[in-house]
Amino acid sequence: MGAGITGAMVAERFTRRGREVVIIDRETPGHGSTGASTAMLLWEIDRPLSELTQAYGFERAARSYIASLRAVQGLLSLTRHHRIPCQLRDRSSLYLAVGDSERSLREEFDLRSRADLPGMFLDHPSLLRRFEIARAGAILSPGAADADPVRLAHGLLKVAVGRGATVLQGDAAAFDSAGAKVVVGLTSGHEIEANRVVLCTGYVMPDIVRPTIQRPTSSWAIATEPQPQNLWPEDALIWEASHDYHYARTTSDGRIIFGGEDDDSAIEPQAREALTSAKRERLRQKLGALWPRSSGKIDYCWSGAFDTTQDGLPLIGAVPGQKNILAAYGYGGNGITFSYLAAELLATLCCGGSSILLDDFAIDREA
């Protein structure tokens, strides 16, 4: 269920394993949260390694980071293997300090080094010299990328359909997993019977899924006019070392995309629209503070509803109390990265395998 980027990745992985796959979505494929994504393909997780270490211990925290790094590597390889035309570009990421001290960021870098994660620390003079950004410090990491998320989703769906998958428009209204098969009842009155159902529905979560560490939120983004002469060095992906961070990337035609201003009080489209004008101006000002060279002329502004978890990790695995119903919920700034990881883990699970990551990302876990 779901024909966005997560459903597309799951469909590609299951058809690769020779499974018969039906994909249903109540909307046009890729036009939900996928269409609102800025598609910064980061392996660094919304919650820093230091914070996850405090919550779960170093071994489990490092395992999540390493899995995320490998997921980005796998996604890039898959996209290039199928030659999907989605403007995929290799990028470094620049994780900026917030405030006047570099201390917490240095501690984060030391933990990453202990976990053998790639990257280097830039103090204020080094950051200013290399990137012309005046912050206390930053962690510069290789292995990230950016892309057009809708084209990527469509490309993966095309691969799955080429292997025999079927894409249908439909809105699920009921689930019955008591028998040998799972029966999904649609609002049209039709039913789909399957050996397994995988939920890839983003923040539109069916009532049968009841996590305790997840909440919906909305985010806004702006895109400037094309200004290739004003971009920062190396076109790095930029984000901030804070929970409510702002982020920025460039595009292939020289625009700057800048996003953030998350708000969990405005989830429905009308509520988001009412805030868009103020959010647009706020983002324009924040971009100007981060990168004064930007022209400040905004061509586009949009918003989307997403889900986040308290620990910044995805929800992947069996739905508690629902036999043969699985879930793949990426969430947060790593949604696309986690979607690839979910497809890999669920395909392994359905083929009789296992992974300790399924315990780490369990839907009923407590933060």
Secondary structure by P-SEA (a helix, b strand, c coil): ccccaaaaaaaaaaaaaccbbbbbbcccccccccccccccccccccccaaaaaacccaaaaaaaaaaaaaaaaaaaaaaaaaccccbbbbbbbbbccccccaaaaaaaaaaaaaaccccccccaaaaaaacccccccbbbbcccccccaaaaaaaaaaaaaaabbbbbbbbbccccccccbbbbbccccbbbbccbbbbcccccccccccccccccbbbbbbbccccccccccccccccccccccccccccccbbbbbbcccccccccaaaaaaaaaaaaaaaaaaaaaaccccccccccccccccccccccccccccccccccbbbbbbcccaaaaaaaaaaaaaaaaaacccccccccccccccc
